[in-house]
Amino acid sequence: MNRVVITGYGVVSPIGIGVSALMQALKRGQCGVRALGEAWNGDIDGTYCRLGAPVEAELDLRSIPRKQRRSMGRGTVFAQLAANEALRHSGFPLDEMGGGRVGVMIGSTITSPSSLSDFYEDFLVSKSVRQVPANGFFRVMGNSSAANVANCLGVTGRVHSTPAACASGVVALGLGFELIRAGVQDAVICGGVEELHPSTTAIFDTVGAASMNFNNSPELSPAPFDKDRDGTVCGEGAGVLLIESEAHAAERGAVVLGRVEGFASTADAESLAHPGVPAMVNCMRLALADAGVEAADVDYISAHGTGTREGDRAEAKAITSVFGMGPSVSSLKGYLGHTLGASGAIEAIATLEMMRGGFLIPTAKLRTIDPECEGVNHVRTLEKIIISRAMKCSFGFGGANGAVVLGARDERMEG
């Protein structure tokens, strides 16, 4: 089977547009969480969480042709901008997009909630479709981001969406990896995207997973693995990676940024809302087995670490069960908020940058480790360390689990 390498990636995040801006902000300890009480006041009655991590930087909309942009919701614009950066980063030849050997795999939790709100406001309030724009449907269909990105780039290979809740980004990367490994595609543009909207936060509020005690102190939440954490904070953004077969990358002289070595996606059949330790453990072990490596071979784990009481506790126990105190562990959601379907892809990109740079970003806002989250080698300060192999984990509502094993760039291809 084909070996799979990573040759480019792009990011739109609450703390920066572009990979360089993201990593500089993470090193500074910059937090993208904001108090949105005034902005959301009256939008959703009964919502207790008034925090969010929006993308506030100006977007380069002119880089997307107006014809294609008209069918894109806000989240899909994120995805297209991230895909454009990934392609520039990789130097991938655009004339190969239409040959059937390049695919697109992009997932999200909810497809453009702002576009859905606009669509149904017109449709239900007026009881008419006359006000609904002709391209409105293409903003809200389930595969909107994947389809729009493929259309904009002229991709004619496999184009799929991966709606796996908060695991969407990791699942997209993993399924793209499997397509290339099996020889079905030479390259796949894959990742995750999410759009911040009060209705999304309201859903997390309803199931008791949103932070509600720090509305006036956004610098304190979410706080993964901290004893005083009270829930997560929703964010938005996109992360897109360009992956390809080692042979294809070598043929075009591409610079290799890292490798995808293994992947697993499993279902937690115990509950749609509450994470289960056995399912997490199973997912991690299957990913290791798929990569053909042992737990001791992993130097770093990019945790899902959302800041919820149950989720962090379960994840810490699962990591301890599989890895013990071996690998370093940190979560980036204290900086980014929980970007939901985009989180796995954005955090995988940050992990690859840490591997390339020989450093680790600590878990933000971790003041006192919850006793039930101990037994894990938490990263508390910016560290310099050589990372040869890492695992990125994502665990989402609906029992969706995903884990991907990432390897450092292959020096043989660099020489």
N, C-alpha and C positions, 0 to 999 in steps of 0.2 A: 504494500500500500504506500501511497505518496506521503512523504513528510510535508508538514505544513508550516510555512513561515509567515511572519507579519512584516509588511514592508511600508506601511503607512497608517496614520490615524489622525483623526480630527475631533475637536471638542467644542461644544457650546455649553457653558456652565454658568451658574450664578456668581462665580468669582473670576470669570474671564472667558473671553472668546479666543479659542485657539489653545493648542497644547502648551506652548511656551507661557502664555498668560496664566493658565491653570496652575502649572507647576511653580511658577514664581509666587503666586498667591498662597499656595499650600505651604511653601517654605516660610512665608511671612506669618503663617497662622491666620490668614484672613478668613473671616466668616461671612457667608452669603445670606444668612438668615436675617429676616427683617420683621418688624412689627407691622402688620397690615390691617390693624383694627379699623382705621378710618377708611382705607380703600375698600374693605369688604363689608363695612357697616350696612346692615339691612339686606345684604345679598342672600344670606342663608340664615333663617331664623333658628335659634337654638344651637348654633355652632359655638363651641367653647374655645377652640384653638384659633388664635388670631395671628399666628406666625406663618411665614412662608419664606422660601428661598427663590426669588424671581431672577430671571435674567434681565439685568438692568442696562447692560452695555448696548450701544447702538449696533444694530445688525446691518451687514452689508447686503441689503436687499437687491441692489443693482447687479450683483454678481449672479443672480438667478434671472433668466429671461422672463419678462413679464407674462408671456403666454403661459409658461409653466407655473409661474408663481400664483396665478389666479386660481388654480385648483388646489393650492396648498393651505392648510391651516397653519397656525403659529408653530405647532410642534414639528410639522413636516418641513417648514422653513429651517428650523434648527437642524433637522436631519440632513437637509440638502447642503447647508453650509458646512456641517461636519464632514460630509462625504466629499465635498469639494476640497477641503483641506487635506483629507486622507489621500486623495488622488494626487494632489500637488506634492505632498510629502513623499509619496511612493514613486513618483515619476512614471506612473502606469500609462501605457500608450492608449489614448482615447479611441484610436481607430480599431481597437480590439473589442470595444463594448458591444458591437452588433454582431459578433461572430458566434454567439451561442455558447461560448465557453466561460463567460463571466456572469455571475449571478448576484442577486441582492437579497439579503436576509435582515430585516429590520422589524423590531417589535416594540410594543408599548402596552401600558396597562389600560388606558382609555384613549381612544383616538380623538384628539382635539376636542376636549369638552367645551371650549368656547364656541367652536363651530357647531357642535351639537346643540348648544343652548340657543344660538342664533337661528339654526334651522327649525327647531321645534317651537321657538317663540313666534316665528312667522307662520308656521304650519298650524299650530294649535290655537293661537290667539286670533288670527284672522280667519281660521277655518278655510284657508285657501293656499294654493301653491303659487299664486301669481307673484308674490313677493320673494319667493325662494329663488336665488340666483341659479343659473343653469349649471354652474360648476360647483354648487353647494354640496351635492352628493359626494363628489370626489374628495372633499375635505373630511368627510365623516365616515366613509366606508372603512371597514375593519382593517384593510391592507393599505390604507391611504399613504402612509409614509414610504413603505416599500415600493408601491406602484408608482408614486410620483417621482421618487428618486430614480427609479429605473427608466421612466419615461423621459425625464430631464437629461439623463446621460445616454440614452439610446441603448440600454441593456436589453438583450433578447434571450438570456439564459434563464435559469431558475430564479423566479422572483416570488418570495414568500414572506408573510408576516408571522411573527412569533408572539402572539398575545399570551404571555405566561406571567402576568402580574409583575411583581417586583423582580422576577427572575428573567424577564424578557430579553434583556441585553446579553446576559450570559448564555441563554439558550440560543439566541441568534448566532452568537460567535461559535458555539459548540456545533450547531447544525451546519453552519458554513464549513467548519473544520471537517465534518464528516463527509460532506459533498466532495471536497477537494481530496481528502484521503482516499476516497473510493474511486477517484478519477472521473467523477461526473462533471466537475467544473475545474477550470484551471485557476480561477480566482473568484472570490466572493467579497462583496462590499457588505459588511455586516455590523450590526450594533443595535442600540436602543434609543428611544426618544420619549420624552414626556413633557406635558404642558401643565403649568400650574393654574389651578382654577379653584374657587371656593367650594364648588361641589365635590371635588376630589378630597379636600380637607374634611368636608362634612362627612364623607363616607368613613374616613379614619376616625373621626369623632364618634360616629355611631357605634363602631365596634370597640371603642375604648382604647384605640391605639395612638391617638394624637396627643401631643403635649398641650397642656392647658394651664399649667401653673406658672409659666414664664412669659406671659404675653407682654409684659413690660420689661423683660430682660432677655431679649433674643440672643445675647452673647452667652447665655447659659444653657441653651437647649437647641437641638437634641444633644444628650450627653450619653453616648454609648458606654455601657458597662459600669456607669457610675451609680452609686447607691441611691442618689436622689433623682435619678432620671424618671420621667413621667410619661414618656411617649415620644413619637417621632414628629418631625416637621416636614411637610411636603415641599419639594422643590421642582425645578424644571431644567431641561437641557437636552443634550444629545451627545452620544459618543459613537463614532463610526470607525471601524478598522478595515483596512484592506489586507486580506490574507490571500496567499496563493501557494501553489505547490512549489517545493524547493527547486524542482527542475525548471519550472517556468520562470521563477525569480532569477535563477542562475543564468538562464538563456538570455535574459534581457539586462543582466548586470546590475540587478537591484541591490540596494543596501538592505541588509536584514536587520530588523530592529528587535526581533525576538521570535520565539517559536510557540506554536500551540501543540502540546504533547498529548493531552488527554481530556476527555469530557464525559460527564454523566449528567443525566436529567432524570429525576425520579418523582413519583407522586406520593404525597403523604395522605394516606387514605383515612387517617384518624379524625381529621377536622379540616374544615375549609378556612377557619380563622386562626386556630391556635397551632403553633409550630410544635412538631414532635421530634424529640431527640433521636429516636431510632431511625427515622427517615433521613435526618440530616447526616447521621453517621454513615448510613448506607450510601448516600450520594457521594460523600467524600471518598469513601473506600473504593467505590466503583470508578471514580475519576482517576484515582491513583492506579488502579488495576489497568484501566484503559491506557494510561501513559506508560505502564510497565515499570513503575517506580515504587519505592517504599515510602512510608511516612517520614522516615529519617532523612530522606533526600530533599524534603521541602524546607526551605529556609525562611519563608515568609507566607503568611496567610492574610489576604485582604478580606477582612470579615464583612459580613452583611451588616452587622452592628447598627441597627436602626435607632436604638434608644428606647425601645419598648421594654416593659418589665419582663414579659414572658419570652419574647424573642431573643433578647440578649442572654438571658439565663440559659435557655435551651441551647443556643449556639455555643456558648462557653463550655457547657457540659459535653456537647458533641465534639468540639475541638480537642478537649482534654481526653476524651475516649479514644480518639483516633491518633492524636499526635503527642499527647502528654504536654510537657513544658518545653518541647523542642523548638519549634519555629516561632519567630516573632509574629505578633498579631496586632493589627490596628484597624480602625474603621475611619473612613473619611467623611462620614455623614455629619459630624459636628461642624465641618466647614461648608459642605454643599447642601445640607438638608438631605432628605431622602428623595432623590430624583426618580424614584420608582422604576419604571421600565428602562430608563436610561442609566440607572445607577451601576449595574453590572458592567456595562461597556465603558462608561467614564472611569470607573475605578480600576478596571483592567488596564486601561491606557495609562493611568497614573502609576499603576504597579510596574508596567513595562518601563516607564521613565525612571522610576526608582531603581529598577534593576540595572538600567543602562548607566545611571549616575552613581550607583553605589551608596545610596542613602535610604532611610526610612522616615516617612512622615508619621508622627505620633497620632494617637487618638485625641482629638480635641475635646476639651471640656470634661475630661476624665480627672476629677478632683480626688475622689475616694472610691476605690474599686469596691463594687458590691461583693460582699463575702460569697454570694452564690455565683459570681463570675470569676472567682479566683481559680488558680490551677492553670491559668493561661499566661503566656509570656507577653503581657501587654507592653506595647511601645508607648512610653510616657514623654520622651523628648526626641528631638530630631537626632537620628543616629547615622553614623557612617558605617556601612556594612556591605559585604559582597553577597549578592543574592544570585544564586545560580538557578534556582527554581522556586516558583511561587504558585499558590492556589488562590483563585478568586471564587468566592462562594456567594450565592444569592438564594434567598428563600422567600417565596411570595405567597400571598393569599391564594386560596384555592388548592393549597397543598403542592404548589409548584416549586421544586428544588432544582438548583443547577450548580455545578462546580466545574471549573476549567483549570487545567494545569498548564502553566506558562513556563517556558524555558528561556534562558538568556540566549542572545544571538549566537549562532554557530560560527565559531572562529574560522572553520575550514572554508566557509563561503566568503569570509572577509579577506582571506589571504590570496 
